[in-house]
């Protein structure tokens, strides 16, 4: 059913809203009709509203192509169909009065060279981002005299860019297939640009210094192209510049001194330019910068000599994916403003400095994929604002300190593939128990330049793509969506619905993970693990855990549970059957015993299941339900398990044609009953549809009576609200 809110449908003449309200009542009556049919009917009604000026149908599930009848709304000024699943081609003839058009996040495709100029005469805002548009756009804006805000990002446009973008305020064509050079002439005249985003294309050559004519420019994003040569020194004269993204190009390593004049510069991204050698000394003089991103530049040194460890306002320092070696710099702890510190994918060795626990505002610490040894500092327990702690793939040893439990904001903890030993202390289950204070601090940040600006490399690494439910988010990450998703996470808003315990009801809560796999951890899992009530991913595999699995684990909102290759024993808790949204369950290679828990058959969303090599498990695999859908690889090495007679031990779990099916006759009768029910329901709704449309379409007494009834209903509503 189409969801509509009264304020988003406006007309200059309220008397013409009668037909619209009639249709809305019709949609409510026939709520089971298809969305596209309802949409077509709705547009048919709207086309009669000649004074309609404002229409917002965003964030629904409207599918199909945009109906031609919409073009009859000649006075329409604002049209928002974003966040739907519309397809087909762009065709809006007759809407020459449009001022705002938002079709973002749909599936509309095709070339727009001939269709777009037909309705852009009055257009001020045009957002066609995240669709499947193709073709050239270098000349389609020439007749759009009032156009000021353009977002054509995340499509398949090709060819050269429009040379007149300097007369817009915001112009984004990121993540397309555009190519060619950016010429100096594009910045001549009266440039009023505030945001220019050319990232993620195939532009090449040297970038012209004439960009300095755009003195209102706040964001210049050239990331992910083929620009080369020197960074234009003239950029340093754009005093309004706050975000400068030059990463993933092949610019010269000589950074112009003039950039130090950018007193309002907040975000500087010069990653992936293959500078090599030591970090340039100039970076230590960008005292105004809050976010410094220099990853993947093949640096080998210069952390100390560049003086970047003394930048007073730094919030994010990203030096990942380089070739740094030696000890981690303890001096970094002197930057008390630091929130995000990334040293991942280098060759750092030695121990983690205790001083890293002296940064109270730190929200993310990523030291993964280095050669670090020694223990995890107990001082990390002081980091009460820490959301991410990523220490995976090092050679860390010793216990996980109990003090980590004091990190009440720590939702995402990954120490996989180290040499950690000792027990899973009950105190650790307090981590992440109260992240709200950290989220509140981030919600109060009104800076439009957010921590996740630039590319998504860090966020993609911090989201475990191979584990549900996080793999869903990974699939939709683009550079554009990453910025908003990162901001969303930092403020504590969930990215996807998660289940509550024992229910399939989902809520949009923040989702945590705990990855301890690939270590030498031992002992029992504490029953207090049930306190980690935001945990959706729990990976304890490839350790030496033992004893019984606590039944309290069934209270968690888990989508992923991996306990493989441990020494768990005792019966598998029936309470695991309460994990209604569990998608991946691996209990293989343990010493579980007792009867096979029939409650596992209630896990209807289970897509991966492995209980193999638990030789003491007995009982019978259910003949129906979710468990019966898995093949023999899920049950190998369990000689005491009995399989149903129809279970094909060769791996194809289907009913044999030789097996009798005593219930087939009853199933056939039930199927017939269902078919009859659906046909009768369909007939009823179709009759109602035809009847009501007829009343509304033809000028007959019944139609007028119906409209008078609706008019009376509206009048009564107005009296009640006044």
ABEGO torsion letter per residue (X at the ends): XBBBBAAABBBABAAAAAAAAAAAAAAAABAABBAAAAAAAAAAAAAABAABABBBABGBABBEBBBAAAAABAABABBBABGBABBEBBBBBGBAABABBBABGBABBEBAAAAAAAAAAABABBBABGBABBEBAAAAAAABAABABBBABGBABBEBBBAAAAABABBBABGBABBEBBBAAAABEBBABABBBABGBABBEBBBAAAAABAABABBBABGBABBEBBBAAAAABAABABBBABGBABBABBBAAAAABAABABBBABGAGAEEBBBAAAAABAABABBBABGAGBABGAAAAGAAABAABABBBABGBABBEBBBAAAAABAABABBBABGBABBEBBBAAAAABAABABBBABGBABBEBBBAAAAABAABABBBABGBABBEBBBAAAAABAABABBBABGBABBEBBBAAAAABGABAAAAAAAAAABABABBAABEBAAAAAAABBAABOAAAAAAAABBAAAAAAAAAAAAAGBBABBBBBBGBABBBBBBBBBBBABGBABBEBBBAAAAABAABABBBABGBABBEBBBAAAAABBBABBBABGBABBEBBBAAAAABAABABBBABGBABBEBBBAAAAABAABABBBABGBAABBEBBBABEAAAABBAAAABGBAABBBBAABBAAGBBBBBAABBBAAAAAAAAAAAAAAAAAAAAAAAAAAAAAAAAAAAABBBAAAAAAAAAAAAAAAAAAAAAX
